[in-house]
Amino acid sequence: MLHYNCIMDSMITNTLAEARIKTDSHNPVVGVGIRPSGEIHLGNIVTMATAAILARELHGSLDLVICDLDLPSYTEGKIVQPFKYQEDINGCHENVSEHYSTFINSFSKELARILDLGLNIRYLSDIQAQQGFRETLKTVLDQKEEFRKIIGRTNDRDYKVPVRPVCQECGFISKKLPVYNINTGYIKTKCKNDDCITHEIKVDVLDTDQVLTVHHIVDPIKDVSTDPKVDIHIFGGDYHIPSNGNKRSKLWQIEDLFKLTGQSVPVLFSTLTVYGNNGKRMSKSNRNGLSFSTLQQLYEGNLALKVMEFTDGLLSKEYHHAPFPICKDFFEHNID
């Protein structure tokens, strides 16, 4: 079996034994980010359970970040709206992010209670407004050539970056990437919402009053730029898969981005990949089985314990894939 530490100076791993070796902290902070972009599924809660199990095994604490400024993967038109700004038409919350965050909060707190873990819950909308995060973001963006290579945009005429300002007037952003000027530190874009009075948006990356949505490849720099500093970051199984336009996996991109910060790179842990009932990787966009609500109905107050048992068993055997038949047989045979 190939483990990531075949490259000895890399901080990427996928086993508990290697994570233990690579971290210098005796009481590490284990970080995990969850995106409230749709109904939470088994893959999401396995990622949270993996983080909790590692925190228990390494005598650490758990830092959960809810990425409420995440964007929908597929939308029509020229503009898109972060989940924090989208109306919750199917629930009783102010926005879509709050609706799904309710499940994330309750499940993570139950994990922490069972394992007697310290738990810190943060929101990306708050983190991106911290001065330390903005200064580190600017440090990374100012290294133009290195940053462009990492994100795979070396052919762009302008210096386009996956850091989008939210229009303060309408709450939308343009799908097109904005342009960053390393001499001025300004990000420049346009509001493409035909109903908005704002046309041009030009913001200083250090201006914490302006909300910035940061791509999921870039936002992990929060681990080294805001408190608590994270020693081990847990990523979903899809992060070992190359992102669009890149030959390297997301984990390798993220490790290279960390190096641009000038800070120590945390351990980057890739958890197992869970597959749904159609043979595809389980995801919200694929809508392929074992949703949080279904599992919650089956197990009521015992779901966290059940998922931890499932995850712990696979981790102990160093499995890196969980096909749907295994998931189905472990939980309930009548799940489709």
Steps between C-alpha positions, in 0.01 A plus 500: 500500500638843406508753782555868443818510709689334215609862448663549837489879520128514424245563776229309311388169647202266518574284806487566873848359554653744253300792640636420845857507370460817295345722769728668756221591740420289806144640511429579135211704367327291234317715247224413256286716271145410396312673219126550566415485131224242515369206696777353711588141400703211637820624334477831689437341837774240446739792445386658828524164678853449365604837641347416838665156510843646419455767767416225751792278401749788511358655821409817317198722439268552205468822299198493267461772237166541327577642155188716475640712215529200270348529153270265308690272263253532213282801424367668190564860404782746564470534877502277804416551867681352804286269713510753784305741278251252354148494642403179678181430305466145640552576867464754777850647499626829363711337230600165349826489693326529837251230402763234434736630771239393755569134415876552490499668841287236669697207359842646585391580855379143545835367374684726745274391787550129434878532469535768771672737257551873509302643207529839336250596226582790270355651182700590192310830469653602835844361425538680166440831679797454736806709431737205534315308230502798262870566551584135432270499197682806364837334560387203291342707220804726474709201391345521157694247295508233770130544577398478134694176458336345805143579393570417135435841342835583341345575161277786617592840356390676819576382852167338585453364850230277661423763764173676424357808673130479583304797367399699808188622325341174377698215660591337168837442336603461138590150384803645324815511709610851605837651420757565775763776483807413707622861491187646661363195684159557342257245357292628211182352355150594384156432636314318222162520671279696260276609787785647706611864494864402560710441192871498581635349822852588609615400848818486702568138597586629850164676539322273749170688453472351152385136496721271290406151385815290485531182291516175699855438376611831654294533819705240699760776554273590793668212685821699541363857501222494761454349845488221586793398282427158348755217522311241291240583234254230394382504138232296327599210278451706184801718585741238371333545159641768264280810478385646167786602274770346720697176478583508871259419781339771710710390797825565313370842394406585858836390635676723246274792596589453866866529407432844351379624842844460655342306789539136602280272292246304707446129446256458211292187554289351220215287632328215320280545195138390541312378194124522450238267358578587136869418533603865495677684780237602753428870472215746534500569129476126420219450754599138529383359827547489876404854594533632853123527542447136393766373740370724778153351469641147515727552798350802678734583789756231413611625159829655614598178678405290197699717257804502730490120518482481120779755445726364775473151352603614153782722628644218712524285187647790301219484245486800269175420318154410630285358217124533542444126573729528805317813620161346437582171673645677803201726552171357370435254216192690387682826424495601134 
